[in-house]
């Protein structure tokens, strides 16, 4: 007997023709909406990652500030001998040093803000007589070092409170790193940076590679100069890794939604659905292997 003709092969259609079907367009909008929701949830998780990271960094900074506040001031020569490289972990450390101010070489650092108001820092060289080492820190140098001291902040350059205390002064304050060399082009007696390298050329040396932000002095200086807060180590923004991974997961889910639509269109274009108007989800379900029990070679 002649064999019965087999089923006619399913005609393949182009990817674009399948994608333009109203059903597929409707599915595309559904999947894009799901991808948009996933993307927005990922952005929210990223924001949370930064918030939690910044909060952790703030707590760590507060703990470090509390630790530094509990420490007794150390002689500057013990922490930072003159003409040595500044270690970053010294920022904010309490220190003390004794010497005499040289008011004739005093500078005003322009463009510095305090409590939202722009003014000047009062930068005065201190000719050091004791830095806690009894002179051992500069024994091999050309002489006693000079220390840049930021005595505080004033709102105007013609403040009447600029004169430093005379005679030997014991300065207690916070260590801060030297700044980069500025652009200059300011009136005489002013600068736009606190750079040890630049100051050494003007004040002479040897010099310390950092400076001290005044907290108190004995004898006391004029109260017209406002003291500055303790310097803090600056760092990059914090980032919580757990929330970052959550953000990545949401973005991956959004990508899967788009990929699923592409897969459905591709399968139908290849002829996986016998009926062009057939639900692609139903076609996928029928193509899955059967797991039901069988009896006598037939599925129950």
JOSULRA-V75910 format. One record per backbone hydrogen bond with DSSP energy under -0.5 kcal/mol. CO is the residue of the C=O (numbers start at 0). NH is the residue of the N-H. Records with the same first field share a line. If there is no record, write none. Layout:
CO->NH  NH
//
This chain:
13->17
14->18
15->19
17->20
20->24
21->25
22->26
23->27
24->28
25->29
26->30
27->31
28->32
29->33
30->34
31->35
32->36
33->37
34->38
35->39
36->40
37->41
38->42
39->43
40->44
41->45
42->46
43->47
44->48
45->49
46->50
47->51
48->52  239
49->53
50->54
51->55
52->56
53->57
54->58
55->59
56->60
57->61
58->62
59->63
60->64
61->65
62->66
63->67
64->68
65->69
66->70
67->70
73->95
74->77  78
75->79
80->83
84->86
86->89
87->90
89->92
92->174
93->73
94->172
95->75
96->170
97->128  129
98->168
99->126
100->102
101->104  124
102->105
106->122
107->109  190
108->120
111->118
113->116
116->113
118->110  111
119->153
120->108  122
121->123  150  151
122->106
123->148
124->101  126
125->127  146
126->99
129->97
130->76  77
132->135
134->137
135->138
137->140
144->127
145->207
146->125
147->211
148->123  150
149->213
151->121
152->225
153->119
155->158
158->161
166->100
168->98  170
169->217
170->96
171->214  215
172->94
173->212
174->91
175->210
186->189
188->107
190->109
192->194
193->178  195
194->198
195->199
196->200
197->201
198->202  203
199->203
205->145
206->82
208->177
210->175
211->149  213
212->173
213->227
215->171
217->169
221->224
223->225
225->152
238->240
239->243
240->244
241->245
242->246
243->247
244->248
245->249
246->250
247->251
248->252
249->253
250->254
251->255
252->256
253->257
254->258
255->259
256->260
257->261
258->262
259->263
260->264
261->265
262->266
263->267
264->268
265->269
266->271
267->270
268->12
271->273
273->275
274->277
278->282
279->283
280->284
281->285
282->286
283->287
284->287
292->299
294->297
297->294
//
